[in-house]
Amino acid sequence: MNPQSEKPLVSIISINYNGARVTCEMLESLQRITYPNIEVIIVDNASAEDPSVILQEHPWITFIRSEKNLGFAGGNNLGFNAAKGKYFLMLNNDTEVEPGFLEPLVNRFESDVNTGAVSPKIIFHHSPGVIQFAGFNPINPYTGRGTAIGFGEKDNGQYNLSHTTSRAHGAAMMVSRKLVEEIGLMADLFFLYYEEMDYCERIKRAGYTIWYEAASTIYHKESISTGKGSTLKTYYLTRNRLLYQRRNVKGLRLFISLIFFLVVSIPKNTFQYILKGKTDMLKAFWKGVLWNITAKDIHRNESLI
């Protein structure tokens, strides 16, 4: 933190969960940035491994240890409440950044008071030059599905023009303190998946725009062949896809969406898991569906302290 800097303070918040070594690699890349005024907050989400190596190697950070795994949204909310900055940057711990990545993100906010959230260009770390994110197409209001612009394409400069987009990317998403004070914290009932999409809908409903900032680049260590199946992932993707629809789609569109899930999505997934003999995945899928039948108070949001 540099209180003498003319640049606004940016609070960079990152969640660690059993990933101390990769978190340290991210912090090493942050030490090479050119932006002069940051604080870095690492929230450890009740890791089973000893996360003390992070603070030992990087004593300049603020380290918060949660005794309970609060998920992506809950962990970031802890960071928001501890942050001192004018801007908050949620940054995945499995990323590395370009030295000048922060200035364009800040400049976007400083030049346009209507900006609600900004994300940089995201390149796959282990697939050099291959794009993961250059903006998002809108989520289909009936299916709850959306696609990333540029995903899997070689970066030849075709997405070097910044533009508004339907939502920011949770791997690197900057918001302002002013916005968080206005709309509240992220909805921690999501726990995992869809929480940043829900937050972006709240940002847009408040009258703000969301930007893809092409002049900023980070590298994400997520595999291009995304995500091996797991019961945890199946449960939360099923649960939160429905939860997202219920929180953000209204009227006739919501009715059609629920009919789609009932007539198409649920039978299709059920039969696929049965045919493949994946009974554990079938149970996780139905657990996610049933959660939505019994869940109450799905519209609650917490305020910034």
N, C-alpha and C positions, 0 to 999 in steps of 0.2 A: 504494500500500500504506500502510495506517495501523496500525502496530503497537500504538498506544494504544487502538484501537477495541475495544469489548466484543464486537463482532460477529465471527464466525469469518471468516478469510480465504478468499475465493473466487478461485481461479485460472481466468480465462476464457481458453480456448485456441481459436484460430481458424487455419485453414489458408488461405494465400494461394497461388494458382497463376495467374499472369498476370492478376491482378485488383486491382492496387494501388489504383486509384481507388475501387472499390467497397469495398475493405477500409478505406480512409480514412473513407468515409461511415459504416461500421459503428462505427469508433472514435470518430467525432464524436458518435454517438448514445450511446455508452458514457460519454462525458464528462459527460453530462447526468443520469446515474442518481443515485438518492438513497442507495443502499447505500454505507456508508462505508469498506469494507475489501476492496479487490480488487487483483489484479495481472492484467495482460493480457499474454498470450504469443502472438505471431504467429509461426507456422512457415511459412516460404516453401519450397514444395516444388519447388525447382530451376526457378523461373520463367524463361522465355526473355526476358521483359521485365525491365528494371531495377527491382527492388522497393525501392530505397533511398528513394524518395519517402515511403514509409510511415514510416520512422524519422525522416526529416527533418521531417515534419509532426507526428509524434507521438513525440517523444524519450522520453516517460515509459513507453513499453512495453518489454517484453523481446522482442527480435527474434532468431529462430533461422533461419539459412539452411542448408537441406539441399542438399548437392551432388547428390542423387539424388531423383527424384520417388518418394516412399514411399507415395503414395496417401492416402486419407482416414484409414484406421486407423493406418498407419505414421507419418503426420504428427502425428496426435493423440498417439500413443505418445511421440514426441519431446517434445511439450509436457507430457505427464504426468510424464516423468522430470525435467523442469526445474522443475515447479510446486512451490510452497511451501505451497499452501493446504490447508485441511481439506476443501474441496470443489473439484471440477473441473467446469467447465462447458464442454462442447464447443459452440461457437457458429459457425454458418456465416458466412463473411465477407460473404455477400450478404443479410444481415439488418440490420434496425434495431430498436431496443428501446424499450419504454415506460420512462420514468424510474424507476418503482417495480417493475420486472419481477423484480428479483432477490430481494427480501425474501420473497415467498411461496414461492419455491423453497427457500430456506434454511430457512424456518420449517417446511416439510414434513419435512425431514430432522431438524431439531432437536426436533420434537415426536413423532417416531416412529422408533425405532432400527431398525425392520425395513424402512425405506425403502431401496431399492437404486438407483433412478433416477427422475428427475422431468423432465417436459417441460412447457412452457407452452402456452397456446393460441397457434396460429400462424395469422396472417391474411395473405392475399396482398397484398403491398405495392402492386402495380399494379392491383389490383381491390379498392378500399377496402370494408371490411366483409364480404368474402367469406372464409369459413373454409377453411384448408388442413388443419388438424389440430385435433381435440378428443378425441384418443385413437385407439386402433387396435382393430379387431376382430381376433381371433386369426388367425394364418396357418393356412390349410388344410393339414393334415399330409400330404395326398396330392398336392396340386397346387403347394404352395409359394407360393400367392398369398394376399394379405390386403388389406383395405380400411381407409381412414381414416374415422373417425367425423366427420360434419359436412362432409366435403369438398364444396366448391362451394356450400354453403348460405350464405345471408345471415345474419350474426351478429345475431340478435335476442334474445340472452340465453338461448337454449335449451340452451346448454352451459356455463352459469355455475356448475355444481356439479362440484367436483373428484371424481375417482373413480380407482380402480385400473384399469389398462389392460394389454393384452397385451404392449406394448412401447413404448418411448419413441421420439421422433423425432430423427433424427441432426442436423437443423438446429439444435436447441437441446436438449441432453441433459446434465443434471447428475448426477454420481455423487460418491461420497465417496472420499477417500484410503483410508479403512479398507477399503472394498469392493475397490478396485483392488489393494491389498496382499494381499487374500484370494484373489481369483479371477484376478489377472494382468491384463495389458494386452489390448487388442483384438487379434484375430487378423489380422495384416497380410497374410496370404496372400490375403485377399479383394481387397485393393487398392482396389476401387471397387464400391459397391452391396452390400447385404445384410450389411455388417460390423456395423452397429449392431443389426440384428435378431439376429444370432448372439450378440452381446454380451448382449443382453437375455435370451436363453435361458439363458446361463450365469449371469446374475444371478438368475433365477428358480430355477434348479437349486440355487443356493447358499442358497435359502430366503428371499430378499428379495422385496419387492413393488415394482411399478413404477406410477408415478402420472402422471396428467394433472392439472396444476395450473391450474384455471380463473381464479384471481386474477392470473395472470401472462400478459402478452401480448407477443409480438414480431411483426414484419412481415418476410415473406420475399419476396425479389425474384424467386423462381422463377415462371415463367409458369403460369397456371392451365391452359393448354392444353399440359400437360407434354410436354417433351422431343421435339425433332425426332430422327428416327432417325439414328444414326451407327453405323459399323462397330464403333467402340470400345464404345459403349453396348450394342449387340447382343451383342458378345462377352462382356462382363463380366456382363450380366444373365443370359445363358444359363449361363455358367460358374458363377456364384455362386448362382444359384437351385438348381442341382443340388448344389453344394458345401454350401449351407445345409441342404438335406434330408439329405445324408449325415452331417453333423455333429450334427444335432439330432433326427432322427426315427429310431426304433429298431424292430427286430423286424418284425412283419407289416406295420405301417404303412409302413415304409421299403420293403419288398418291393412292396407295392401301388403306392406312389409311383413307384418305378422302372419298374414295368410301365406306369403311366400315361404317363410320359415316353416310353417306348419305343413304345407303341401309339397314343397320342393326340398329345402335344405335339410330338415330333420330326417325325412325318410331316406334321402340320398346318402347322407353320412351314416345313418344307422345301418343300412344294407351294405355299404362299403366295408364298414368295420366287421360286420358279421361274416361277409364273404372272405375277408382276409384273416379271419380268426383272431382279430385284435380285441379281445374282450375287455382288456384293461383300458384301451382307448374308448371303447363303446361306453364303459361306465363313466369315464371322465367327461365324455361328450354329454351324456344325459344328466350328469351332475350339474354341468353348466346350464343346461336347459332348465332343469328343475329349480335351480337357484332363482331364476327370473320369475318363476311362478309364485314363489313364497316371499321374495324380497319386498321389503317395504321401505319407505323413505328414501327412494333412489335419487331424489333431486337435492339432497343436502350438500352444501359446500361450506368449507371453513374460511374464516377471515384471517388476514394477516394480523399477527399480534402487534 
